[in-house]
Amino acid sequence: MLSAPASRDSPIRIAWRPRGALLLPGQMSLLWEPGADSGWDVQAHLGLAKDSVLLASWPAVTAH
């Protein structure tokens, strides 16, 4: 996600980025990788002024 919209009726701007790409402050990224046993391992990261932080991790998410 590149930026949060000003209102809930506005679209969310997204872009495909290479793995490990620098996140600017306020940007979020979602990373999907095949899980070790099944499903997908998903991580959410948030860009801060000098680094990024892991917000959440969902291991082995099943596809529906």
matplotlib code that plots the C-alpha trace (Angstrom):
import matplotlib.pyplot as plt

x = [0.0, 1.5, -0.8, -4.0, -6.9, -8.3, -11.8, -13.1, -14.7, -11.4, -9.3, -6.2, -3.0, -1.0, 2.1, 4.1, 7.5, 10.6, 11.3, 13.2, 12.4, 12.7, 9.4, 8.8, 7.3, 3.6, 3.8, 2.7, 3.7, 2.2, 4.5, 3.1, 5.4, 4.5, 4.2, 6.6, 3.8, 0.9, -0.9, 0.8, 3.0, 1.9, 3.6, 2.6, 5.2, 5.0, 7.6, 8.9, 11.3, 14.5, 13.3, 10.3, 8.6, 6.7, 3.0, 1.6, 2.5, 0.1, 1.8, 0.3, -2.8, -5.0, -6.4, -10.1]
y = [0.0, 3.3, 5.6, 5.6, 7.4, 10.5, 9.0, 5.5, 6.0, 6.7, 3.9, 2.5, 3.0, -0.2, -1.2, -4.4, -4.0, -6.3, -8.2, -6.2, -2.8, 0.2, 1.3, 5.0, 6.2, 5.3, 2.7, -0.8, -4.1, -7.6, -10.5, -13.9, -16.9, -20.6, -22.1, -24.9, -27.5, -26.0, -22.7, -19.3, -17.5, -13.9, -10.9, -7.2, -4.5, -0.8, 1.7, 4.1, 7.1, 5.0, 1.4, -0.9, -3.0, -6.3, -5.6, -9.1, -12.6, -15.3, -18.7, -21.4, -19.4, -21.7, -20.7, -20.6]
z = [0.0, -1.0, 1.0, 3.1, 1.4, 2.9, 3.1, 3.2, -0.2, -1.9, -3.5, -1.8, -3.9, -4.3, -6.2, -6.7, -5.2, -5.1, -2.0, 0.5, -1.1, 1.2, 2.7, 3.1, 6.4, 6.4, 3.6, 4.3, 2.6, 2.6, 1.8, 0.7, 0.5, 0.2, 3.7, 4.8, 5.0, 3.3, 2.6, 2.6, 5.1, 5.2, 6.9, 7.2, 7.6, 8.2, 7.1, 9.8, 9.5, 9.8, 9.4, 9.1, 11.6, 11.5, 12.3, 11.9, 10.8, 9.7, 9.1, 6.9, 5.8, 3.8, 0.4, -0.1]

ax = plt.figure().add_subplot(projection="3d")
ax.plot(x, y, z, "-o")
ax.set_aspect("equal")
plt.show()
